[in-house]
Amino acid sequence: MHEELGLAVAVSPEPLVTAWVSATDRPPHLYRLFDGGRLTADQQGAVRLQHSELTDWRFFPPETTDPEVIPPSLRPIWNTLKTARITGRPAYLEVARQGGPGSGERPKRRRVRVPAH
């Protein structure tokens, strides 16, 4: 978080979700999502982006469903993240998507593995 946002906060040592997303129209992406806890108002005001990697940041409540905020292709990751945060159990997710942006194709959820504690 320090490198990307300029914040020194405690972050979970392991990702809550590791997601492999593949699509037919672009190279696959690996997402690692960590729990950084809740930021205070002062911390939110202190966010400074590393512009070579990030162009924007925003906060959204977990119940967000707006496709402009969470695109349908990323919805499986968002839902898995919400579950992992509630249970405290990390998850691995693979998502395959056909077609490109605006193709109307829904993401195809292939596999979710949640390690036992």
N, C-alpha and C positions, 0 to 999 in steps of 0.2 A: 504494500500500500504506500510505503514511503516513496518508492521510485515513481509510481504512476500518479499518485494523488498528493504527494508531499506531506502525508500524515504518518506519524509514528503511533500506531495502535497495535494491540495484540490481535493476531490473526491465528485461526486454527492452524495447527502444523500440517494437517492433511486436508485435501479438498473435501468439501461436503459432496460435491458431484464432479465426476470426471465424465465428460461426454465427447464421444466421437461422432461428428456429423459429416456425412458424405452426401454429395449431390452430383447429378449427372453433368451439371453445367459449370462446375468450379472445383478447385482442389478441396480435399477434405480439411476440416478444422478440428482441432482438439481444444476443448474448453475445460478449464479447471476453475471451479467456483469454490471460494473459501468463505468462511463465516468470519467477518470482521466486527461482529457485534453492532450495537447501535451507536451512532455518532451523536455527540452533543451539538448544540447549536454553534458553539465556538469551533468545534472540529469541522462542522459543515462549512462554516465561513472561511476556514483555513485551507480548504481544498485548492490545490494548485496542480493543474494538469501538466503532464509531460507531453508537450504538443507533438513530439515526433511519433508518439504511440496513440494518443487519445485526443479526440476533438470535442467531446461532450460528456457530461455526466448528469444524471438525474436520480431522484429517489422515487420509488413507486411502492405503494402498499402491496402486500402479498396477494391480495384478491384481485389485482389488476388483470383485466381480460381484454382490454382494448388492443386490437390487432396493430394499431399504429405504434403502440408501446412494446408489446410482446408479439412479434410476427408469428404467424401460424407455424412456420418452420422451426421456431425456437420454443414453442409451447411445451413440448415434452420435457425439455430441459428445465423450464420454469416450474412445471408441476413436480418434477422429481426433486428439484431444489427445495421447494416448499415442504415436501414430505421429509426429506433428509434433515432439514432444520428443526422440524417438530420432533422427529424421533431421535435426532443426534447420531444417526447411523449413516455413514457415507454410502454413496451409490455410484455405480458405473452404468452409463447409458450409451446405447448406439442408436443413432437416428439416420435413416436413409430417406432422401428426398428425391423425387423425380421432377424433372423440369426446372425452370428457372423462376426468378421473381415474377409474380403476376401470372404464372401459368395456371393458377387455380388448383394445383396439385396439393393434396394434404400430405403432411409428413407421415412417414410410415415408421412406427415405433417397432424396433426389432427386438431389443433385449434390454432388460434392466437387471443388474445383479446388486443385491444389497448384502454386504458381508455380515455374518453373524458376530455378535459381540460376546 
